Amino acid sequence: MMTLPINIDYKDKVVVVTGAGGLICGAMARAFAQSGAKVAALDINEDAVKKLADELKSEGFICEGYKADVLDKNSLEDVHSAVVSDLGKCDILVNGAGGNNPRATTSNEYQHEATEGSKTFFDLEADGVDFVFKLNFQGTLLPTQVFAKDLVEKKGGCILNISSMNSYTPLTKIPAYSAAKAGISNFTQWLATHFAGSNIRCNAIAPGFLASAQNKALLYNEDGSLTARSEKILSGTPTKRFVDASELIGATLFLCDDKSASAITGVVLPIDAGFSAYSGV
């Protein structure tokens, strides 16, 4: 069982988490369940969310796993009906689905460093860029269109989006992902304003550089030493460390609590080990 960094009671709250088949959002779903919530774990990877749900149920918590395509509104509508039937209407929506794609990524940080056969800015594939924008932006918009209707009906609730630190300043190599996450930060503020009169808060967290099994190859060489990109990251981080996925949980539970964060809406909270605060000198 995961030890929670913050003690907030979510008893009887229905929490919908998209992208829950992944490491980060799976941990968020688990944290909400351990805090008493009835959790709907959504992901296109049905096996992953079913496994998560089974694990949580075996530990005495309430969680149901659902296969859902965040880019297919009909799929989301079907899942919404199932969630309402199984758990009740949504109180909290966590839009966690997102990601990048190699087709929208360059090989080099700078054009003048491009070598023959490398993927340059001019080689970025339009369908890859389109996929990244759809997955991150529409993958947040569509679930919100479907599940936020419950919040409007209940006259209250919370939406939490997952942005990124590269929404503030874009990272090299990943122009589409950086721009898409900038869109999520902007959309978060738009939603906060749009739903303010409906007593619905909307915030986002912006994770920094995460160290996880999923990106280990990007951060470490086979011998365990840091890659050149990692060296650059840590040289620009005053705490000289990466962020662990578990360190996103406290902010998640806090921002979604209507008592603790009742006046907080339209905020994008950096969780970056100080990366954004450091000028490099």
C-alpha positions as CSV (number, residue, x, y, z in Angstrom):
1,M,0.0,0.0,0.0
2,M,1.3,3.5,-0.9
3,T,1.9,5.9,2.0
4,L,0.0,9.1,1.3
5,P,1.9,12.4,1.7
6,I,-1.3,14.2,2.8
7,N,-4.4,13.1,4.7
8,I,-7.6,14.3,3.0
9,D,-10.9,12.4,3.3
10,Y,-12.5,11.8,-0.1
11,K,-15.1,9.4,1.3
12,D,-18.0,8.9,-1.1
13,K,-16.5,11.2,-3.8
14,V,-16.5,9.7,-7.3
15,V,-13.2,10.4,-8.9
16,V,-12.6,9.8,-12.7
17,V,-9.0,9.5,-13.7
18,T,-8.0,9.2,-17.4
19,G,-4.7,7.7,-18.3
20,A,-4.9,5.6,-15.2
21,G,-3.2,2.7,-16.9
22,G,0.1,4.6,-16.7
23,L,2.5,5.0,-13.8
24,I,1.6,8.6,-12.8
25,C,-2.1,8.5,-13.1
26,G,-2.3,5.0,-11.8
27,A,-0.6,6.3,-8.6
28,M,-3.1,9.2,-8.5
29,A,-6.0,6.7,-8.8
30,R,-4.6,4.6,-6.0
31,A,-4.1,7.7,-3.8
32,F,-7.7,8.8,-4.2
33,A,-8.9,5.2,-3.5
34,Q,-6.8,5.1,-0.4
35,S,-8.4,8.4,0.7
36,G,-11.9,6.9,0.5
37,A,-13.0,7.8,-3.0
38,K,-14.9,5.7,-5.4
39,V,-12.4,5.7,-8.4
40,A,-13.1,5.1,-12.0
41,A,-9.8,4.3,-13.7
42,L,-9.9,5.0,-17.5
43,D,-7.4,4.1,-20.1
44,I,-7.2,2.7,-23.6
45,N,-5.2,-0.1,-22.1
46,E,-8.0,-2.1,-20.6
47,D,-5.7,-4.8,-19.0
48,A,-3.8,-2.1,-17.1
49,V,-6.8,-0.5,-15.5
50,K,-8.5,-3.8,-14.8
51,K,-5.3,-5.0,-13.0
52,L,-5.2,-1.7,-11.0
53,A,-8.9,-2.1,-10.0
54,D,-8.4,-5.7,-9.0
55,E,-5.4,-4.8,-6.8
56,L,-7.2,-2.0,-5.1
57,K,-10.3,-4.1,-4.5
58,S,-8.2,-6.8,-3.0
59,E,-6.9,-4.2,-0.5
60,G,-10.4,-3.1,0.4
61,F,-10.7,0.0,-1.7
62,I,-13.3,1.0,-4.4
63,C,-12.1,1.1,-7.9
64,E,-13.5,0.1,-11.3
65,G,-11.4,-0.1,-14.5
66,Y,-12.8,1.0,-17.9
67,K,-11.4,0.9,-21.4
68,A,-11.8,4.4,-22.8
69,D,-10.5,6.2,-25.8
70,V,-10.1,9.9,-24.8
71,L,-10.2,10.9,-28.5
72,D,-13.6,9.1,-29.1
73,K,-16.5,11.0,-27.5
74,N,-18.9,8.0,-28.1
75,S,-16.5,5.8,-26.2
76,L,-16.4,8.3,-23.4
77,E,-20.2,8.6,-23.3
78,D,-20.5,4.9,-23.0
79,V,-18.0,4.8,-20.1
80,H,-19.7,7.7,-18.4
81,S,-23.0,5.7,-18.4
82,A,-21.1,2.7,-16.9
83,V,-19.4,4.9,-14.2
84,V,-22.7,6.4,-13.2
85,S,-24.3,3.0,-13.0
86,D,-21.4,1.4,-11.0
87,L,-20.2,4.3,-8.8
88,G,-22.4,7.4,-9.3
89,K,-22.0,10.7,-10.9
90,C,-18.5,12.3,-11.1
91,D,-17.3,14.7,-8.4
92,I,-13.7,15.1,-9.5
93,L,-12.2,14.6,-13.0
94,V,-8.4,14.1,-13.4
95,N,-7.4,14.5,-17.1
96,G,-4.2,12.5,-17.1
97,A,-4.1,11.0,-20.6
98,G,-1.4,12.5,-22.8
99,G,2.0,12.0,-24.2
100,N,4.5,12.6,-27.0
101,N,5.3,10.7,-30.3
102,P,8.6,10.1,-32.1
103,R,7.0,11.3,-35.3
104,A,6.8,14.8,-33.7
105,T,10.3,14.8,-32.2
106,T,13.6,16.0,-33.7
107,S,16.9,14.1,-33.3
108,N,19.0,17.2,-32.6
109,E,18.5,20.1,-30.2
110,Y,19.7,22.6,-32.8
111,Q,19.5,22.7,-36.6
112,H,23.1,23.5,-37.1
113,E,24.0,20.2,-35.3
114,A,21.9,18.1,-37.7
115,T,23.7,15.2,-39.4
116,E,22.9,13.2,-42.5
117,G,20.0,10.8,-41.7
118,S,19.0,12.6,-38.5
119,K,15.4,13.8,-38.1
120,T,15.3,17.6,-38.3
121,F,12.6,20.1,-37.9
122,F,11.9,19.8,-41.6
123,D,11.3,16.1,-41.2
124,L,8.6,16.3,-38.6
125,E,5.5,14.4,-39.7
126,A,2.3,16.3,-39.9
127,D,0.2,13.3,-38.7
128,G,2.6,12.8,-35.8
129,V,2.2,16.5,-34.7
130,D,-1.5,16.2,-35.2
131,F,-1.6,13.1,-33.0
132,V,0.3,14.8,-30.2
133,F,-2.0,17.8,-30.2
134,K,-5.1,15.6,-30.3
135,L,-3.9,13.3,-27.5
136,N,-3.1,16.1,-25.2
137,F,-5.6,18.8,-25.9
138,Q,-8.6,17.0,-27.3
139,G,-7.8,14.2,-24.8
140,T,-8.5,16.7,-22.1
141,L,-11.3,18.6,-23.8
142,L,-13.5,15.6,-24.7
143,P,-13.5,13.9,-21.2
144,T,-14.3,17.3,-19.7
145,Q,-17.2,17.7,-22.1
146,V,-18.6,14.4,-21.0
147,F,-17.9,14.2,-17.2
148,A,-18.2,17.9,-16.3
149,K,-21.9,17.8,-17.0
150,D,-22.2,15.9,-13.7
151,L,-20.3,18.7,-11.9
152,V,-22.7,21.3,-13.4
153,E,-25.7,19.2,-12.3
154,K,-24.2,18.9,-8.8
155,K,-23.4,22.6,-8.7
156,G,-19.8,21.9,-7.6
157,G,-16.7,19.8,-8.2
158,C,-13.2,19.9,-9.4
159,I,-11.2,19.3,-12.6
160,L,-7.4,18.7,-12.5
161,N,-5.4,18.8,-15.7
162,I,-1.9,17.6,-16.3
163,S,0.3,20.2,-17.9
164,S,4.1,20.2,-18.0
165,M,7.0,22.5,-17.1
166,N,7.8,22.8,-20.8
167,S,4.4,24.6,-21.2
168,Y,6.3,27.6,-19.7
169,T,9.5,27.3,-21.7
170,P,9.6,24.7,-24.5
171,L,12.2,21.9,-24.4
172,T,14.4,21.2,-27.3
173,K,13.5,18.3,-29.6
174,I,9.8,18.1,-28.7
175,P,8.0,21.1,-30.2
176,A,4.6,19.6,-30.6
177,Y,4.4,18.2,-27.0
178,S,5.6,21.5,-25.6
179,A,3.1,23.5,-27.6
180,A,0.3,21.1,-26.7
181,K,1.0,21.3,-23.0
182,A,1.1,25.1,-23.3
183,G,-2.4,24.7,-24.7
184,I,-3.4,22.7,-21.6
185,S,-2.3,25.4,-19.2
186,N,-4.2,28.0,-21.2
187,F,-7.3,25.7,-21.4
188,T,-7.1,25.2,-17.6
189,Q,-7.5,29.0,-17.1
190,W,-10.3,29.1,-19.6
191,L,-12.2,26.3,-17.8
192,A,-11.6,27.9,-14.4
193,T,-13.2,31.1,-15.7
194,H,-16.0,29.4,-17.7
195,F,-17.1,27.2,-14.8
196,A,-16.6,29.7,-12.0
197,G,-20.3,30.6,-11.7
198,S,-21.1,26.9,-11.5
199,N,-18.9,26.4,-8.4
200,I,-16.5,24.2,-10.3
201,R,-12.8,24.7,-9.8
202,C,-10.2,23.8,-12.5
203,N,-6.4,23.7,-11.8
204,A,-3.4,21.9,-13.3
205,I,-0.1,20.5,-12.1
206,A,3.0,21.0,-14.2
207,P,5.5,18.1,-13.5
208,G,9.2,18.7,-14.2
209,F,11.7,16.1,-15.2
210,L,10.4,12.8,-13.8
211,A,12.7,9.8,-13.1
212,S,10.7,6.7,-13.8
213,A,11.1,3.3,-15.4
214,Q,9.4,4.6,-18.5
215,N,12.1,7.2,-19.3
216,K,15.1,5.6,-17.7
217,A,16.8,5.1,-21.1
218,L,16.6,8.8,-21.8
219,L,18.1,9.8,-18.5
220,Y,20.7,7.1,-17.9
221,N,23.3,5.3,-19.9
222,E,23.5,1.5,-19.8
223,D,26.3,1.8,-17.2
224,G,24.1,3.9,-14.9
225,S,25.8,7.2,-15.6
226,L,23.8,10.2,-16.6
227,T,23.2,10.9,-20.3
228,A,24.3,14.3,-21.7
229,R,20.7,15.5,-21.7
230,S,20.4,14.6,-18.0
231,E,23.6,16.4,-17.2
232,K,22.1,19.5,-18.8
233,I,18.8,19.1,-16.9
234,L,20.5,18.7,-13.5
235,S,22.9,21.6,-14.1
236,G,19.8,23.8,-14.5
237,T,18.1,22.4,-11.4
238,P,19.2,24.0,-8.1
239,T,18.3,20.9,-6.1
240,K,20.3,18.7,-8.5
241,R,17.8,16.0,-8.7
242,F,14.8,14.7,-10.7
243,V,11.2,14.6,-9.6
244,D,9.8,11.3,-8.4
245,A,6.2,10.5,-9.6
246,S,5.2,10.0,-6.0
247,E,5.9,13.7,-5.4
248,L,2.9,14.7,-7.6
249,I,0.4,13.0,-5.2
250,G,0.3,15.6,-2.4
251,A,-0.4,18.5,-4.8
252,T,-3.1,16.4,-6.6
253,L,-5.0,15.5,-3.4
254,F,-4.7,19.1,-2.1
255,L,-5.9,20.9,-5.3
256,C,-8.9,18.5,-5.6
257,D,-10.1,19.1,-2.1
258,D,-12.9,21.7,-1.9
259,K,-12.0,22.5,1.7
260,S,-8.3,22.9,1.5
261,A,-8.2,24.6,-1.9
262,S,-11.6,26.2,-2.0
263,A,-10.3,29.5,-3.3
264,I,-7.7,28.0,-5.7
265,T,-8.8,27.9,-9.3
266,G,-7.1,28.6,-12.6
267,V,-3.7,27.8,-11.2
268,V,-0.9,25.7,-12.9
269,L,1.3,24.4,-10.1
270,P,5.0,23.7,-11.0
271,I,6.4,20.5,-9.4
272,D,9.9,20.7,-10.7
273,A,12.5,20.5,-8.0
274,G,13.2,24.2,-8.5
275,F,14.0,24.0,-12.3
276,S,11.9,27.0,-13.2
277,A,13.3,29.2,-10.4
278,Y,17.0,28.9,-11.5
279,S,18.5,31.3,-14.0
280,G,21.6,29.2,-14.5
281,V,23.9,31.6,-12.6
